[in-house]
Amino acid sequence: MHILSDGDFLAVFGRKPALHCFAPGRVNLIGDHTDYNGGRVFPCAIDLGIECMAAPRNDGRFGFYSTNFPAAGISERSVDEPVRSGGWSDYPMAVIRTFSRFGYIPESGADFLFKGNLPDGAGLSSSAALEVLTGTALCGLWNWPVTPQQNAVFGQFAENRFIGVNCGIMDQFASAMGKQGHALLLDTFTLGLEYAPINRSRASVVIVNTGVKHSLASSAYNTRRRECETALANICERQKIPSLCSLSKEEFAETEKCIADETCRRRARHAVSENARTVAAAECLRQGDLEQFGQLMNESHRSLRFDYEVSCDELDFLAAKAWEMPFVYGARMTGGGFGGCTVNLVKSGSEGEFTDRMEAAYKENFGRECAVYRVAPSDGAKILR
């Protein structure tokens, strides 16, 4: 169901849009903080996301308006101005600058209207969806021959170079390359991609939002990445390897003493073990072994909590509560951490009971509401018309 109409664009910019497009958010079933360590990730695009309407203008400037931030009004930007202003429009502007850097220079300016139904700060990749969506709109306006994979890479470049968040490729790739009814096993080192079907007659993907704001730019995300880089450098003094996730668990056990700092050692241990869990989990899904898939999800959460230290009390509570329920295959925090959501694999037909029990338990323990979303694995970014 579309959440933007021509009338919305007309009301803001005084004319009709030239195109209408959509990019989904994502939830990562397993494989967090492996993407920038050269490992595998296993996300799926979801049926929540952001829509955009756009139309060219003749003065070479760009106008951005979001119905999610009406108080910000229209942000007027130029490619000659610094990208970072502290506002949400930094993200689409960063994408425009990135496309220009790689030879895709807009023939004129353009106006963009955005509206999304992704919960802000929940760790469902609203920033990546916005980046991929902007790229999709640009390609639609000027018929640029950019592949979905290139669009994802441009989105990551924009966030790394212009926004200042040293993110991996997973979020943008899932938003650009999603496939309905499937999860994506992505090798972030080679960008090799495989799809695995999710049997929705047996299981549903349900997200629970803690309501704790998740902000990678102001969190310890970049610190975690530096700690992994330190661990890799220590290992490479003994043996040259391309990435932490190029090591098996057995190989890591033989080399981990090379990592001088205990904290860096634990960060690396998570990356290596999480990569192994992700490969095993994808095979479980292909074989229909949802019980073992769920156990791997649970192990992932414990590793993220204790070795990577990116969880929080609310996430730990939700995961533990889900583990108590006999109709839950598995549950874990998802995304960068420090707040956001858990992802739960719930037996089909039990979604209502799961929702009721989680909402009641969270309210009783924390005195506030949590939001629960049942999501469907969906296609990647597309031009709607």
N, C-alpha and C positions, 0 to 999 in steps of 0.2 A: 504494500500500500504506500503510495507516494505521500510525502508530508509537505511538499512544496507545490505551489500552483503558479501559473503565469501571473495571476493577480498579485501574488506576493512580490514578485520582481517588479511589476508595474508600479506598485505602491511605493517601493523604495527608490527605483531608478527612473521612473517615468516612461518606460518603454517595455516592449516585450523581450523575453530572453531569446537567444539564438540556439541554446541547447540546454539540456537537463541531464545530469549524470549523478551517479551514486557510487560510493566506496564503502565497503563494510569495515567494521571493527573486527577484532579477532580475539579468540581465547586460545591460550596455549594449553593443550591437554597434558603435555609433559615436555621437559627439555628447556628449563629456564636458566639463563646466564651461561648457556653453551654457545650461543650464536657468535659472540665476539671472541670465543675461544676455539673457533674452527670446528665446532661439533655439529650434531644434528638437533633439530627442533621439530616439534610435531603439533603445529597449531591447526585450527580451522577458522576460516572466515565465518562470521555470524550474520544473522538477519537483522542486526542493529547496525547503524552506521550513520553516514552523513550524506545529504543530498546537496547538489550545487546547481544553480542556474547561472548562466553567464551570457554576456553579449559584448562585442567589441565596441570601442569608443575611439574617437579620432585625435585625441590630444596627447597620446602616448603615456598617459597616467593610468593607474589601476585603482579601482574602488572596491572595497571589501565591506560587506555587511553580514552579520550573523544574527538570525532571530533568537539565538541562544544568549546573545549578549547585546540586547537592544540599547542599553544605556551607553554603550561605546559608540553608537552611531556609525556613520560611514567613515571608514579609514581610507584616506586618499594617500597613495604611495607612488613613488617613482623608482625606477631601477637604479637611479644615480644616488639615492639616499641610502644611509646605513640600514641594514635589514633589521637589526635588533632595536626595537623601541620599547619592549616590555609588554606589548599587547598581543592578542591572539593572531592578529594579521601578520605577525612576523613569519608564521609558518607558510602560508601561501606565497608570501613575498620571497621567502628563501627558495621555494621551488622555482619561481619565475627566474630568479637570479641563477639558479643551477642550470635550468634549461638553456639560458642565454650563454652561460659559460661553455656549454657543450655544443654550441652552434645553432641552437633552436631559439632564434631571436624573434619575439612577437612583432608582427607587422604593424601593430598599433597598440593602444592601451585596451583595457577591458574592465568591465564591472562584474563582480561575483557576489552572488547571494548564497549563503550557506544556512543549512538547518540540519541538526542531528538529533538522534535519540539515544546516543551513547551517554551513559552517566559520566559526568566530568570527573576526572581524577580517579577513576575506578580501576585503571590498569588494563582497559580493553582496547588500548591503542587508538584513542581519538586523534592524537597528533599524527600518527602514521596514516590513518584514514584520510585526514585532511590533506596531507602531503600527496598521497596517491590520487586523491580526488582532484586536486588542483592540476596535477600532471595530466590526468584524463581530460579535464576541461580544456587545457591548453592544446592538447592534441586534437580535440574535437573542433576547436575554433579555427585552427590553422592547418588541419590535415597533416600533421607531422607524423612520419612513419616510425614512431617509437613503440617498441614492443612492451607488453606488460612487465616483463622482466627488467627492461631498461628503466621503465617508469619507477619500479621499486628501488632500483639502484640510485636513481636520481633523488628519490625521496630520502633515502638514507644519507646521501651526500649533503643534501640541504640541511638535515638535522645536525649532522656532524660538523659541517663547515660553518654554517651561518647561525644555527641556534645554539650550538655549543654543548649538545648532549652527545656523548660518544657512544651512541647506540649501535647495536648490530643490525643485521638485515632482516631478521625474522618478521617484524611487525609489518613493514612495508611489503614484503614478499607475500605474506598471507593476505593482505588487503588487495593486492594486485592480482594474485594468482589462485585465489580460492576456487573450489569446485563444489557444487551443490552435493550434499550428502557424503562428503569426504573430508578427511583430514589430510594435511600435507606433510610428508616426511622430507624435510629440506636439509641437504648437506650444505652448511653455510660456508664451507671451504671451497667447494667446487661449484656451488649453486645447482647441483643435481637435485632433481625433484621426482618424488613418487607420490601417488595418491593411494590412500587406503580407505575403503568404505566404512562408514559407521552404521551399524545395524540398528536403525531407529525403532524397529519392532521389539527390540530387546532392551534398548538403553536410550536415555535422554541426557543431553548435556544441560546442566542447570548451574547457573552462576549465582553466587550469593555475595552481595556487596556490603562490606563492613561499614561503609560511609566514612572511613578514614581516608582523608585526601592523600592522593598518591602523586608526587611530583618528582620526576627523575632529575630535573635540572637542579633542584634544591636538596636532593637526597644524597645518600652515599653511593649512588650508582657509579659515578666516575671513579670513586675511591676503590670500589670492588674491582673495576676493570684494571686499574693500576696495580692492584695487589696480584692479579692474575698475570699481568705482564712481568712483574718482578719474579714470580714463581717460574715463569717460562724462561726468563733470562738466566736464573740460577741453574735450571736443568741444562740449558744450552751450553753452559760452561763445561759440562761433562759430555753431553751428546747433542748434536744439532737435530732439532725437531721443528716442524713448521708451526705447530700449535699444541696446546695442552691436550686437546681432544684427539690428537693423533696417537696418544698413548692408550693402551688397554689398561684395565685396572691392575693387572699383574705387572705390567711394565712400570706403572706409576709406583707401585709398592716397592719396586727395586730402586727407584730413583728419588723418592720423595725426601730422603734425608739430605739431598743436595739443596733443598729449599731452606735457607737459613732461618727465616722468620716463621714461627709457628702459625701465625694468622694467615700468611700467604700460603702456607702448606695446606691449611684447611680449605681455603678458597679453591686451590687447585684440585684437592681431593673431590670437592663437590663437582667441579667441571667434568673431571674424568668419569666419575661414577654416574653422573647425570646423563652423560653422553651414552654410556652403556645401557642405562635404563631406557633411554629414548629409542634406541635401536631395537631392544627387546620388546618394548611396548608396541611399536608399530607391527612387529611380527605377530604379537598376541592379537591385535585387532584384525589382522588379515586371517588368522586362524579361528577367530570368534571366541577366543579365551578371554572373556571380559573379567573373570575373577582374578586372573593373574595380572591383567592390565591394571585393575584397581589396586592390587598390592604394590605394583610399581609406582603408581601415583602416590600412595601413602608414604613409600620410602623416599620419594622425591621431596615431599613436604618436610620430612624429618631432616633431610640433608640441607635443604634451604634454610631451615630453622637453626640448626646447630653448626654446620660447617660454613655456610655462606652468610648466615645471620642477617637475613633480609625479611624475616617475618615480623609479626607483632602479636600482642596478646589477643586481639580480636580475630586475626587469621588463625592462630593456634586453637582458639576456642571453637571456631566454626569447623575446622578440620576434625578435631577430636570428637565433636558432637556428631558429625556425619559418620565417622568410623563406628559409632555405637549402633547405627541403624542397619538392620539386616538387609534392607533393600537398596543399600548404597554399595556399589562396586568399589569405589575409591574416591578420595577427595584430597585436594591440595591447594595451597596458594598458587596463584598464577600471575605472571607478569613480573615487573621489576621488583615488586615488594614494597615494604614500608607502609602497608595499607593496601587498599584496593579490594580484590575479590578472591574468593575460592572458586574452583571449578570442581563440579561433582558429577560423577557418572552414576545415574540413578536408574533402577529398573523401571521399564516402561509400565505405566499404570500407577506408579507410586509417587508421581511428582507432586500431587496435591498434599498427601500426608507429609512428604519431605518438607514442603514449603511451610505448612502449618507448624511443624515441630521446630524447624529452624527459627522461624520468626518468633515463636513463643520463648524459646530458650535464650535467644539473643537479647530480647527485651528484658527478660528476667535478670540476666547476668549483667548487662551494660546499661539498662535503663533507657534505651533508645531503639529505634527501628532499624532493621536491616532490609534491604531490597533484594528480592529473589526474581531471577529472570530465567525462563526456559528458552533456550536459543536453538536455532537450527543451523547446521553447517551449510554454508551458502556460497554462491559464486562470488568471484572477485569484482573489482571495479568495472563499471560499464557505462556507456552512454545510453540513456533511456530514450531520448529522442532529440 
